[in-house]
Amino acid sequence: MTPEGKVGTVIPMHRELKIGTLKGVLKLAKVDPYEFAKYL
């Protein structure tokens, strides 16, 4: 959920993701990569 409304994205069902794929998913979901990294 963002101030603009709901955001949806497709997540690949692979056990591992290439870094570019992960960055693309985060971009589509409007998630800051640095914020995401806090939860790893």
BALOBA-1460 file (C-alpha; in Angstrom, 3 decimals):
// residues 40
<rec num="1" residu="m" x="0.000" y="0.000" z="0.000"/>
<rec num="2" residu="t" x="1.336" y="3.419" z="-0.925"/>
<rec num="3" residu="p" x="-0.132" y="6.923" z="-0.626"/>
<rec num="4" residu="e" x="-1.182" y="6.559" z="-4.289"/>
<rec num="5" residu="g" x="-3.016" y="3.264" z="-3.641"/>
<rec num="6" residu="k" x="-2.341" y="-0.456" z="-3.900"/>
<rec num="7" residu="v" x="0.661" y="-1.743" z="-5.832"/>
<rec num="8" residu="g" x="0.899" y="-5.250" z="-7.274"/>
<rec num="9" residu="t" x="3.678" y="-7.138" z="-8.976"/>
<rec num="10" residu="v" x="4.537" y="-10.626" z="-10.208"/>
<rec num="11" residu="i" x="7.089" y="-12.630" z="-8.223"/>
<rec num="12" residu="p" x="8.940" y="-15.470" z="-9.998"/>
<rec num="13" residu="m" x="8.604" y="-18.876" z="-8.291"/>
<rec num="14" residu="h" x="12.345" y="-19.625" z="-8.406"/>
<rec num="15" residu="r" x="14.357" y="-20.563" z="-5.323"/>
<rec num="16" residu="e" x="17.017" y="-18.078" z="-6.422"/>
<rec num="17" residu="l" x="16.674" y="-14.790" z="-8.286"/>
<rec num="18" residu="k" x="19.305" y="-12.950" z="-10.256"/>
<rec num="19" residu="i" x="20.071" y="-9.544" z="-8.783"/>
<rec num="20" residu="g" x="18.599" y="-7.777" z="-11.824"/>
<rec num="21" residu="t" x="15.347" y="-9.713" z="-11.480"/>
<rec num="22" residu="l" x="15.102" y="-8.789" z="-7.802"/>
<rec num="23" residu="k" x="15.785" y="-5.134" z="-8.575"/>
<rec num="24" residu="g" x="13.068" y="-5.216" z="-11.244"/>
<rec num="25" residu="v" x="10.545" y="-6.753" z="-8.842"/>
<rec num="26" residu="l" x="11.356" y="-4.144" z="-6.192"/>
<rec num="27" residu="k" x="11.009" y="-1.351" z="-8.744"/>
<rec num="28" residu="l" x="7.610" y="-2.612" z="-9.920"/>
<rec num="29" residu="a" x="6.465" y="-2.929" z="-6.307"/>
<rec num="30" residu="k" x="7.809" y="0.574" z="-5.548"/>
<rec num="31" residu="v" x="9.999" y="-0.759" z="-2.722"/>
<rec num="32" residu="d" x="13.275" y="1.004" z="-1.955"/>
<rec num="33" residu="p" x="16.120" y="-1.562" z="-2.245"/>
<rec num="34" residu="y" x="17.824" y="-0.106" z="0.853"/>
<rec num="35" residu="e" x="14.611" y="-0.436" z="2.863"/>
<rec num="36" residu="f" x="14.213" y="-4.013" z="1.609"/>
<rec num="37" residu="a" x="17.800" y="-4.860" z="2.626"/>
<rec num="38" residu="k" x="17.030" y="-3.996" z="6.260"/>
<rec num="39" residu="y" x="14.866" y="-7.134" z="6.499"/>
<rec num="40" residu="l" x="17.403" y="-9.618" z="5.107"/>
